[in-house]
Every structure is written in structure tokens, then in C-alpha cells.
Amino acid sequence: MDEERDARTTLAALSEPGDTITGTLVSRLGAAATVQLITSGDRLPNGIDPAEGELWPRRLAPRINPGQIDRILADMERHDLRLLTPEDIDWPGELQQLGTSAPIVLWLKGDPGQPSTPLPGRVTIVGARAATAYGSQVATELTSKLASQGHTILSGGAYGMTGHRSGSLNVAGQAHALGRPVGAVPGPVTSPASAGCHRLFQEGIASLVIDAQHVTDLLDSTAGFSGDRTFAYSATRRFSRTGPDLKF
């Protein structure tokens, strides 16, 4: 790998997903220069919050380990993974809508065309890590049906149902901000785990979903979607971490 790809790999290992300071620095200076800033002690560029900028190297520097790149490359080879960066032709163009919150790199296994599947062919399924039996059952039924129809299912890959470290309600908020259709499966009104989904209905963010056909209908509504809208991160506009049963 070249210097920039090595640096992006390092930053992906050191920083949290959605780290806007890292994203801002990479966009302005490049990945290699950003890595150097972690330990150089140099002042960060103007426009970055001074307090956050002071904490940034303190967060990332302790995570640097000798041989980190070699271990990542060995893991990639062992698991047959491919590294994608924004310079690669298979990089999903829609990620630019996330601005400085966009991923530093992606790791791909399998069909290289999957990340570029047209928007109506992709479904993101998120929910609480401590998913209820009801939520798990519905998720299994919906993913099975949608996958059999050829849809690409996106998820964070953690235990339960998850898509983002900030919680599934934040995923819904971000999707809504980008103009993506959002659906939610209702739960029992007596269950605290249902509060998140029901709140999305109340706020007009989510449409009701009870089966795979409802999801397909939502996907069909994105056929004319323009990828021009960008997501503006707001530290003050965040949803509660209380997770709903299931959300799309």
C-alpha cells in the first residue's frame, strides 16, 4: 500500500466512527499529515474547536501500536478482505454526503459491486443491542424475505441489531436528514423498548412497517433520489440512546 492508504488504515484503527476532527483533518491535509499530527505536538489548523482539538491527539496517541499496519494486513489476508478508500472505483459515492463524518476506509469481503448497489436495492436494519425476542424474530423474517428478493442488507455486525455507535435512533435521524425513507416496526405500548420506534412515528420521521412489502415500498420511493444532500453533524441534535425494537 502507498503512504496515504497506510495512513488511512492507521486512522481507521485509531479513531472512532464518525470522528469529525479526524475527517476534517484528512480532508484538509491528507491522511499521512493527519497521522503525523497525532504525535508531533503541532497546532491543529484554524476552524477546529480548540478544546476538541486539544483532546484529539490525547485520545488517539495512546492507541498507536508498533506493527499495527502489519497486523491489519495479516488479518486482511487471513479473512480475504479488501481495503477501499475514496480513491478506489468501488468506493460508494453516496458516502460523500456524510462529509467529515464519512468512513476513513472500508473493508470489503465478497462481491466488490455490493457497496455500489443502487439505493433502492439496499436496506439498513438497526435496533437495540439488547434486542427483545419479538424484535429479533421480526428482523429475521424481514431480512430473510428481503435477501431472497436480492436486496443488500446493511448492519453494523455487532450482537443484537446495531448500525452505529451512537444508537439506532441517531441512525434514523441521520437517514432522515439525508432524505432517506425511514421505517419502524411498532412494539407493545406497554414495553419501554418500543418507545424509540413510537417516538419516530410521532415526529413524522418513520413510516409504519409490518412486513417486507412495506420495506420494498419504501425502497421504491427512493428510485428518483438525488445524492446531492449532505449530512450536517450537530452535537446538540442527538437522539436518546434508548433503543427501539427495530428500525429501517
VOTOR-535461 format. One line per field, with one value per residue (C-alpha): x, y, z; residue number from 1. Coordinates in pm, 1 decimal. Example, Ala and Ser with C-alpha at 12.3 -4.5 7.8 and 13.67 -1.06 7.14 Angstrom:
c1: (1230.0 | 1367.0)
c2: (-450.0 | -106.0)
c3: (780.0 | 714.0)
pos: (1 | 2)
//
This chain:
c1: (0.0 | 111.4 | 163.8 | -187.2 | -354.8 | -132.6 | -221.0 | -593.9 | -569.8 | -392.5 | -650.6 | -935.6 | -781.5 | -716.8 | -1029.4 | -1393.3 | -1651.3 | -1784.0 | -1484.3 | -1535.8 | -1199.8 | -1012.2 | -1237.3 | -1177.1 | -801.1 | -790.8 | -996.7 | -772.6 | -426.4 | -441.1 | -421.1 | -40.8 | -13.3 | -302.4 | -121.8 | 187.9 | -18.8 | -117.7 | 230.7 | 403.4 | 250.6 | 189.4 | -109.1 | -418.1 | -547.1 | -786.2 | -1154.8 | -1128.4 | -1273.2 | -972.5 | -1094.0 | -1179.9 | -857.2 | -655.7 | -824.0 | -793.7 | -423.1 | -462.5 | -736.5 | -556.7 | -188.7 | -224.0 | -382.8 | -76.4 | 95.9 | 416.2 | 344.6 | -21.2 | -30.1 | 138.1 | -118.2 | -406.8 | -265.3 | -221.0 | -582.7 | -699.1 | -515.6 | -640.1 | -1002.6 | -978.3 | -1062.0 | -1000.8 | -935.6 | -1133.8 | -1055.4 | -1228.6 | -972.3 | -1094.1 | -1351.3 | -1567.0 | -1595.5 | -1967.4 | -2013.2 | -2303.8 | -2063.3 | -1952.6 | -2290.1 | -2162.5 | -1896.7 | -1632.4 | -1827.7 | -1767.5 | -1563.0 | -1186.5 | -1171.7 | -1395.6 | -1308.5 | -1478.1 | -1531.5 | -1703.6 | -1862.8 | -1686.0 | -2000.8 | -2210.4 | -2120.3 | -2232.6 | -2572.7 | -2835.6 | -3009.2 | -3344.6 | -3156.0 | -3009.9 | -3169.2 | -3012.1 | -3153.3 | -3071.4 | -3211.0 | -3116.3 | -2819.1 | -3028.9 | -3294.3 | -3620.7 | -3726.7 | -4001.1 | -3751.4 | -3514.9 | -3795.9 | -3923.0 | -3569.7 | -3502.9 | -3823.8 | -3771.2 | -3404.6 | -3474.5 | -3750.4 | -3561.6 | -3241.0 | -3434.1 | -3557.1 | -3196.7 | -3169.1 | -2838.8 | -2874.6 | -2652.4 | -2580.4 | -2303.8 | -2229.0 | -2243.0 | -2453.2 | -2824.3 | -2925.4 | -2695.2 | -2577.7 | -2391.4 | -2212.9 | -2440.0 | -2753.6 | -3019.6 | -3227.2 | -2933.4 | -2912.2 | -3277.1 | -3214.9 | -2918.8 | -3106.6 | -3396.2 | -3157.0 | -3019.9 | -3367.4 | -3369.4 | -3701.4 | -3717.8 | -3949.0 | -4004.1 | -4173.7 | -4415.9 | -4392.1 | -4620.9 | -4723.0 | -4650.9 | -4283.4 | -4016.8 | -3821.0 | -4092.0 | -4057.8 | -3797.6 | -3998.7 | -4317.4 | -4137.3 | -4025.6 | -4390.5 | -4494.1 | -4227.4 | -4317.2 | -3972.5 | -4071.1 | -4335.8 | -4510.2 | -4350.8 | -4511.6 | -4377.1 | -4118.3 | -4360.3 | -4373.3 | -3993.1 | -3994.6 | -4247.3 | -4017.3 | -3722.6 | -3921.8 | -3977.2 | -3600.2 | -3587.7 | -3552.0 | -3331.8 | -3060.3 | -2737.7 | -2668.8 | -2794.2 | -2524.0 | -2549.0 | -2461.6 | -2348.8 | -2484.4 | -2350.1 | -2664.3 | -2918.6 | -2884.8 | -3141.7 | -3171.2 | -2967.0 | -3280.1 | -3306.7 | -3623.9 | -3700.5 | -3631.9 | -3585.0 | -3509.7)
c2: (0.0 | 359.5 | 614.3 | 761.2 | 419.3 | 313.4 | 634.1 | 590.7 | 235.5 | 363.1 | 636.7 | 390.4 | 178.2 | 472.5 | 686.4 | 621.2 | 602.2 | 946.7 | 1128.6 | 1470.0 | 1610.7 | 1326.5 | 1362.4 | 1736.7 | 1697.4 | 1424.9 | 1636.8 | 1940.9 | 1792.3 | 1434.7 | 1116.1 | 1098.6 | 1452.1 | 1381.2 | 1077.8 | 1291.8 | 1549.4 | 1289.1 | 1279.8 | 1592.0 | 1835.9 | 2082.7 | 2311.7 | 2199.0 | 2415.5 | 2704.3 | 2621.5 | 2325.0 | 2373.1 | 2443.3 | 2223.8 | 1930.8 | 1983.1 | 1961.0 | 1636.0 | 1477.5 | 1374.1 | 1267.9 | 1025.8 | 880.3 | 873.7 | 601.6 | 371.2 | 369.6 | 30.9 | -73.4 | -311.3 | -210.7 | -191.0 | -529.5 | -690.6 | -532.1 | -650.4 | -1001.3 | -1002.1 | -881.1 | -1163.4 | -1423.0 | -1317.6 | -1236.8 | -870.5 | -586.5 | -227.5 | 52.7 | 424.1 | 718.9 | 693.2 | 344.4 | 298.9 | 73.8 | 333.9 | 416.2 | 769.8 | 836.2 | 837.0 | 1186.3 | 1303.1 | 1230.1 | 1497.8 | 1483.7 | 1203.4 | 967.0 | 648.7 | 678.5 | 338.3 | 40.3 | -328.2 | -538.0 | -912.3 | -1081.2 | -914.7 | -580.1 | -446.2 | -474.6 | -130.0 | 29.3 | -141.2 | 118.6 | 281.8 | 100.3 | -229.5 | -151.2 | -184.4 | -83.9 | -265.2 | -130.7 | -165.2 | -226.1 | -447.4 | -586.7 | -681.6 | -834.1 | -1176.5 | -1000.1 | -765.4 | -1049.2 | -1256.3 | -972.0 | -883.2 | -1243.3 | -1267.4 | -936.3 | -988.7 | -1338.7 | -1215.4 | -908.2 | -1103.3 | -1361.8 | -1074.4 | -973.0 | -676.6 | -594.8 | -589.7 | -346.7 | -371.3 | -295.3 | -661.0 | -646.7 | -859.0 | -785.2 | -530.7 | -234.4 | 13.4 | 295.0 | 352.0 | 648.3 | 436.8 | 331.6 | 645.6 | 852.0 | 633.4 | 712.4 | 1082.8 | 1084.1 | 889.0 | 1134.3 | 1430.5 | 1280.3 | 1238.7 | 860.5 | 693.2 | 556.5 | 281.6 | 136.9 | -174.1 | -90.6 | -272.4 | -320.5 | 10.0 | -147.0 | -211.1 | 56.9 | -95.9 | 28.2 | 393.6 | 476.6 | 345.6 | 507.1 | 836.7 | 819.9 | 778.0 | 1075.3 | 1300.2 | 1200.8 | 1055.2 | 691.4 | 508.9 | 203.6 | -130.2 | -465.4 | -681.3 | -696.0 | -545.3 | -224.2 | -207.9 | -267.1 | 13.5 | 248.0 | 145.4 | 205.9 | 563.6 | 625.7 | 547.3 | 915.5 | 1002.7 | 1260.4 | 1210.1 | 1582.8 | 1633.0 | 1628.7 | 1536.6 | 1815.6 | 1675.6 | 1859.0 | 1784.8 | 1930.0 | 1743.9 | 1390.5 | 1125.8 | 930.1 | 611.2 | 420.3 | 172.7 | 71.8 | -285.1 | -245.7 | 29.0 | 66.0)
c3: (0.0 | -56.1 | 220.0 | 206.4 | 215.5 | 506.0 | 687.3 | 628.1 | 760.8 | 1072.6 | 1130.0 | 1088.4 | 1363.3 | 1595.8 | 1561.2 | 1634.3 | 1353.7 | 1268.6 | 1422.0 | 1262.9 | 1371.2 | 1203.3 | 898.6 | 880.4 | 906.3 | 640.4 | 401.2 | 453.7 | 498.1 | 376.5 | 580.4 | 612.7 | 751.2 | 988.4 | 1133.6 | 1192.9 | 1381.1 | 1641.4 | 1793.2 | 1657.1 | 1902.9 | 1620.1 | 1639.3 | 1450.7 | 1164.2 | 1226.3 | 1229.1 | 1465.5 | 1812.7 | 2039.1 | 2325.1 | 2098.2 | 1907.4 | 2227.8 | 2328.4 | 1983.8 | 1997.0 | 2358.9 | 2255.0 | 1955.7 | 2058.4 | 2328.2 | 2068.0 | 1841.5 | 1845.7 | 1666.4 | 1382.6 | 1368.4 | 988.3 | 951.5 | 1182.0 | 993.4 | 660.6 | 802.0 | 924.0 | 584.4 | 410.4 | 657.8 | 616.2 | 244.5 | 295.3 | 53.5 | 158.1 | -7.0 | 8.6 | -161.9 | -443.5 | -539.1 | -815.0 | -593.0 | -315.6 | -263.9 | -388.8 | -151.8 | 144.0 | 44.3 | 176.0 | 528.2 | 487.6 | 761.4 | 931.9 | 639.6 | 697.7 | 656.7 | 484.2 | 418.9 | 436.1 | 172.1 | 156.5 | -136.5 | -436.0 | -497.8 | -659.9 | -342.5 | -199.6 | -526.3 | -533.4 | -637.4 | -341.9 | -389.4 | -351.2 | -7.5 | 336.0 | 666.2 | 968.5 | 1313.1 | 1662.8 | 2023.0 | 2101.7 | 2385.2 | 2131.5 | 2250.3 | 2124.8 | 1929.8 | 1762.0 | 1676.2 | 1526.4 | 1310.2 | 1200.0 | 1098.9 | 899.0 | 721.0 | 636.9 | 508.3 | 279.8 | 158.7 | 95.0 | -106.2 | -322.8 | -395.1 | -158.1 | 10.8 | 391.7 | 581.3 | 953.0 | 1199.6 | 1260.4 | 1641.1 | 1876.5 | 1860.3 | 1596.0 | 1556.1 | 1293.4 | 1465.7 | 1793.6 | 1876.8 | 1878.3 | 1636.1 | 1688.1 | 1567.4 | 1256.5 | 1189.0 | 1243.2 | 1008.3 | 741.5 | 768.6 | 740.3 | 418.6 | 274.7 | 305.3 | 383.5 | 738.2 | 857.3 | 1202.9 | 1339.6 | 1621.4 | 1952.4 | 2252.5 | 2409.5 | 2749.3 | 2660.8 | 2724.8 | 2434.8 | 2197.8 | 2296.2 | 2031.3 | 1736.6 | 1860.0 | 1900.7 | 1536.6 | 1433.5 | 1648.7 | 1499.5 | 1143.8 | 1078.2 | 1026.3 | 827.0 | 967.9 | 870.6 | 945.2 | 662.3 | 384.4 | 131.2 | 335.2 | 323.6 | -51.8 | -95.5 | 96.7 | -119.0 | -436.0 | -318.9 | -349.1 | -721.6 | -811.5 | -514.6 | -573.8 | -380.7 | -351.0 | 4.7 | 270.9 | 635.4 | 876.2 | 1211.8 | 1513.8 | 1858.8 | 2013.5 | 1799.0 | 1922.4 | 1999.9 | 2321.7 | 2348.5 | 2445.8 | 2162.0 | 1983.0 | 1889.4 | 1519.2 | 1268.8 | 896.6)
pos: (1 | 2 | 3 | 4 | 5 | 6 | 7 | 8 | 9 | 10 | 11 | 12 | 13 | 14 | 15 | 16 | 17 | 18 | 19 | 20 | 21 | 22 | 23 | 24 | 25 | 26 | 27 | 28 | 29 | 30 | 31 | 32 | 33 | 34 | 35 | 36 | 37 | 38 | 39 | 40 | 41 | 42 | 43 | 44 | 45 | 46 | 47 | 48 | 49 | 50 | 51 | 52 | 53 | 54 | 55 | 56 | 57 | 58 | 59 | 60 | 61 | 62 | 63 | 64 | 65 | 66 | 67 | 68 | 69 | 70 | 71 | 72 | 73 | 74 | 75 | 76 | 77 | 78 | 79 | 80 | 81 | 82 | 83 | 84 | 85 | 86 | 87 | 88 | 89 | 90 | 91 | 92 | 93 | 94 | 95 | 96 | 97 | 98 | 99 | 100 | 101 | 102 | 103 | 104 | 105 | 106 | 107 | 108 | 109 | 110 | 111 | 112 | 113 | 114 | 115 | 116 | 117 | 118 | 119 | 120 | 121 | 122 | 123 | 124 | 125 | 126 | 127 | 128 | 129 | 130 | 131 | 132 | 133 | 134 | 135 | 136 | 137 | 138 | 139 | 140 | 141 | 142 | 143 | 144 | 145 | 146 | 147 | 148 | 149 | 150 | 151 | 152 | 153 | 154 | 155 | 156 | 157 | 158 | 159 | 160 | 161 | 162 | 163 | 164 | 165 | 166 | 167 | 168 | 169 | 170 | 171 | 172 | 173 | 174 | 175 | 176 | 177 | 178 | 179 | 180 | 181 | 182 | 183 | 184 | 185 | 186 | 187 | 188 | 189 | 190 | 191 | 192 | 193 | 194 | 195 | 196 | 197 | 198 | 199 | 200 | 201 | 202 | 203 | 204 | 205 | 206 | 207 | 208 | 209 | 210 | 211 | 212 | 213 | 214 | 215 | 216 | 217 | 218 | 219 | 220 | 221 | 222 | 223 | 224 | 225 | 226 | 227 | 228 | 229 | 230 | 231 | 232 | 233 | 234 | 235 | 236 | 237 | 238 | 239 | 240 | 241 | 242 | 243 | 244 | 245 | 246 | 247 | 248)
//
